[in-house]
Amino acid sequence: MIAIVETVAGTFAVDLDDESVEPSSIAADAAASPSLNLPRLVAAAAVGATVVAVVDAKPPILVSHDAGTTWRDAGRGLPPGRAVAVAGDDPDTIVFAARNRLYLSRNGGVFWTALAAELPEITSVSL
């Protein structure tokens, strides 16, 4: 799976399996963020009933698996976030963008892995 990451220095394609990074001419998908009534909301992404919100709080992520009816916090130990993306074909796959690093969860936000690549300041991410 490839993440398209827009940064202040251009767009990059990051392979989530082998963690390779290459410049890209593909723009990050500008999918509309879901309308959420959450305080301190930074970014949000939704696929089906799964909604992931990046908030200006600790931990920086809220996850809902019932279209926003209930929420659980996630991402303890993660730095403040800039963007988030949820895979359309697998809502358990989530990419969280901090200032210059991506974090990957393949289990709905329970566990997170930092990808090795450091990028210029991240502005958006899509899958």
ZARO-712836 format. One record per residue: residue number from 0; residue in one letter; y, x, z of N, C-alpha, C in turn. Coordinates in steps of 0.05 Angstrom, whole numbers, plus 5000, padded with zeros to 4 digits. Atoms other than C-alpha are relative to their C-alpha. Example, Ala and Ser with C-alpha at 12.3 -4.5 7.8 and 13.67 -1.06 7.14 Angstrom:
BEGIN
seq,type,n.north,n.east,n.up,ca.north,ca.east,ca.up,c.north,c.east,c.up
0,A,4976,5018,5000,4910,5246,5156,5024,5018,5000
1,S,4976,4984,4999,4979,5273,5143,5022,4985,5014
REM end
This chain:
BEGIN
seq,type,n.north,n.east,n.up,ca.north,ca.east,ca.up,c.north,c.east,c.up
0,M,4977,5017,5000,5000,5000,5000,5025,5018,5000
1,I,4976,4985,5003,5069,5025,4982,5024,4986,5013
2,A,4975,5010,4988,5133,5015,5023,5023,5011,4983
3,I,4975,4992,5013,5199,5017,4985,5021,5001,5021
4,V,4981,4995,4978,5251,5047,5031,5027,5008,4988
5,E,4973,4993,5009,5325,5046,5016,5014,5015,5023
6,T,4986,4983,4981,5365,5101,5050,5028,5005,4990
7,V,4973,4993,5009,5436,5127,5047,4999,5021,4978
8,A,5002,4980,5021,5410,5181,5000,4983,4991,4976
9,G,5016,5010,5022,5371,5137,4952,4976,4984,5009
10,T,5024,5016,4994,5306,5098,4948,4975,5017,4997
11,F,5025,4984,4999,5237,5126,4964,4977,4981,5001
12,A,5026,5014,4999,5166,5101,4954,4983,5016,5020
13,V,5017,4987,4980,5123,5116,5015,4972,4987,4999
14,D,5027,5009,5000,5048,5110,5009,4990,4998,5029
15,L,5008,5003,4972,5024,5081,5075,4973,5011,5007
16,D,5026,4989,4995,4954,5108,5066,4999,5030,5003
17,D,5000,4971,4999,4966,5181,5051,5027,5012,5008
18,E,4974,4992,4989,5038,5183,5076,5017,5017,4981
19,S,4984,4985,5020,5065,5215,5011,5026,4985,4995
20,V,4974,5011,5005,5138,5205,4995,5010,5010,4973
21,E,4989,4993,5027,5169,5203,4925,5025,4985,4995
22,P,4976,5015,5008,5237,5184,4899,4992,4976,4983
23,S,5007,5025,5015,5236,5114,4868,5025,4988,4988
24,S,4978,5015,5013,5279,5075,4820,4997,4970,5005
25,I,5004,5028,4994,5251,5009,4846,5016,4993,5025
26,A,4984,5009,4977,5299,4972,4892,4982,4985,5020
27,A,5015,5015,4979,5273,4945,4958,5004,4970,4995
28,D,4999,5029,5005,5257,4871,4952,5020,4988,5019
29,A,4979,5013,4983,5317,4832,4977,4992,4972,5008
30,A,5009,5026,4991,5276,4775,5005,5018,4991,5023
31,A,4982,5010,4980,5319,4730,5047,4987,5001,5028
32,S,5010,5000,4972,5311,4740,5122,4999,4971,5010
33,P,5001,5027,4989,5288,4678,5158,5023,4995,5019
34,S,4979,5007,4981,5341,4641,5197,4988,4997,5028
35,L,5011,5000,4973,5326,4655,5270,5023,4998,5020
36,N,4981,5002,4979,5364,4635,5332,4992,5018,5023
37,L,5007,4980,4980,5350,4699,5370,5025,5017,5006
38,P,4977,4983,4994,5403,4738,5408,4994,5029,4992
39,R,5001,4972,5006,5417,4809,5385,4981,5006,4977
40,L,5018,4997,5022,5378,4800,5320,5011,5022,4981
41,V,4993,4979,5019,5379,4862,5274,4989,4994,4973
42,A,5014,5006,5025,5329,4844,5220,4976,4983,5005
43,A,5023,5017,4997,5272,4796,5207,4985,4999,4973
44,A,5016,5004,5024,5215,4786,5158,4979,4979,5007
45,A,5020,5021,4995,5165,4729,5150,4981,4998,4977
46,V,5021,5006,5019,5100,4715,5114,4983,4979,5012
47,G,5015,5023,4989,5066,4648,5124,5011,4993,5028
48,A,4992,5007,4972,5068,4632,5199,5007,5025,5016
49,T,4993,4976,4985,5079,4705,5219,5029,5007,4995
50,V,4972,4992,5001,5151,4723,5235,5003,5024,5018
51,V,4995,4976,4985,5173,4792,5258,5030,5004,5001
52,A,4971,4997,4997,5243,4803,5286,5005,5027,5014
53,V,4990,4975,4987,5278,4869,5303,5024,4992,5015
54,V,4977,5007,4983,5325,4859,5361,5011,5025,5013
55,D,4986,4978,4986,5375,4903,5396,4994,4998,5030
56,A,5010,5002,4973,5334,4906,5460,4976,5019,5003
57,K,5024,4985,4995,5275,4942,5491,4979,4981,5010
58,P,5008,4988,5026,5222,4934,5464,5015,4987,4977
59,P,4983,5009,5022,5255,4926,5396,4988,4980,4981
60,I,5013,5019,5018,5206,4877,5364,4991,4975,5014
61,L,5011,5026,4992,5189,4804,5373,4982,4991,4978
62,V,5019,5010,5020,5128,4775,5337,4992,4972,5007
63,S,5009,5028,4997,5110,4702,5326,4978,4996,4979
64,H,5021,5007,5018,5045,4679,5295,4998,4970,4995
65,D,5000,5028,5004,5064,4606,5296,5028,4990,4990
66,A,4975,5006,5013,5128,4605,5254,5024,4998,5018
67,G,4977,4998,4982,5174,4620,5312,5000,4981,5024
68,T,5002,5018,4976,5150,4569,5363,4997,5016,5025
69,T,5003,4982,4977,5127,4623,5411,5003,5029,4990
70,W,4995,4972,5006,5144,4698,5413,4987,5017,5021
71,R,5009,4979,4981,5114,4760,5444,5015,5026,4992
72,D,4987,4975,5006,5148,4827,5450,4979,5021,4992
73,A,5017,4980,5011,5119,4887,5415,5016,5026,4996
74,G,4987,4975,5006,5134,4960,5401,5011,5015,5024
75,R,4991,4984,4977,5141,4988,5471,4999,5029,4993
76,G,4999,4971,5006,5162,5060,5464,5012,5006,4973
77,L,4988,4995,5026,5191,5051,5394,5031,5003,5003
78,P,4971,4997,4999,5263,5072,5381,5014,4975,4989
79,P,4986,5023,5012,5317,5022,5361,4995,4997,4971
80,G,5008,5005,5028,5302,4989,5294,5023,4994,4982
81,R,4981,5006,5021,5339,4981,5229,4990,4978,4981
82,A,5012,5019,5020,5291,4940,5185,4971,4996,5006
83,V,5029,5006,4996,5222,4909,5183,4990,4986,4975
84,A,5012,5013,5023,5174,4886,5129,4971,4992,5008
85,V,5027,5010,4995,5110,4845,5132,4986,4997,4973
86,A,5015,5001,5026,5056,4851,5078,4993,4971,4993
87,G,5005,5028,5010,5049,4787,5037,4971,4993,5000
88,D,5028,5006,5002,4974,4793,5029,4985,5005,5027
89,D,5013,4994,4973,4960,4816,5102,5022,4999,5021
90,P,4978,5001,4981,5010,4791,5154,4996,5017,5025
91,D,5004,4982,4978,4979,4838,5205,5011,5028,4994
92,T,4988,4974,5007,5008,4897,5167,5030,4998,5000
93,I,4971,5000,4995,5079,4910,5190,5011,5028,4999
94,V,4986,4974,5001,5126,4967,5174,5027,4996,5014
95,F,4975,5000,4984,5183,4980,5224,5015,5025,4993
96,A,4983,4977,5007,5241,5025,5204,5019,5006,5023
97,A,4980,4990,4981,5279,5065,5256,5021,5015,4984
98,R,4979,4986,5015,5338,5109,5237,4991,5016,4977
99,N,5009,4983,5022,5299,5159,5196,4969,5003,4999
100,R,5029,4998,4999,5225,5145,5208,4988,4972,4998
101,L,5014,5025,5002,5175,5090,5191,4977,5000,5020
102,Y,5022,5004,4982,5124,5062,5239,4983,4977,4988
103,L,5019,5018,5013,5062,5024,5216,4982,4987,5021
104,S,5020,5014,4984,5020,4971,5251,4982,4985,4980
105,R,5020,5014,5016,4957,4944,5219,4986,4978,5016
106,N,5013,5020,4983,4941,4896,5276,5021,4980,5012
107,G,4980,5020,4992,5001,4849,5280,5020,5009,5021
108,G,4980,4989,4982,5045,4895,5321,4989,5008,5027
109,V,5011,4992,4974,4997,4911,5378,5002,5030,5003
110,F,4999,4970,4999,4991,4986,5362,5016,5010,4977
111,W,4982,4988,5020,5040,5029,5323,4994,5029,4995
112,T,5004,4972,5007,5032,5095,5286,5025,5009,4986
113,A,4977,4988,5014,5091,5139,5266,4990,5014,4975
114,L,5006,4985,5025,5088,5163,5194,5013,5027,5002
115,A,4990,4972,4997,5099,5238,5187,5026,5005,4987
116,A,4976,4994,5016,5155,5235,5136,5025,4992,5015
117,E,4973,5007,4991,5227,5238,5160,5017,4996,4975
118,L,4984,5008,5022,5275,5204,5113,5029,5001,5008
119,P,4971,5003,4994,5351,5201,5107,5003,4973,5014
120,E,4995,5024,4985,5382,5144,5146,4992,4975,4985
121,I,5012,5023,5013,5343,5080,5129,5018,4976,5002
122,T,4984,5024,5000,5380,5017,5109,4982,4975,4996
123,S,5018,5023,5004,5322,4971,5087,4972,5009,4992
124,V,5028,4994,5007,5247,4969,5075,4987,4975,4990
125,S,5016,5023,5010,5200,4924,5036,4972,5010,4992
126,L,5027,4993,5008,5126,4922,5019,4993,4985,4975
REM end
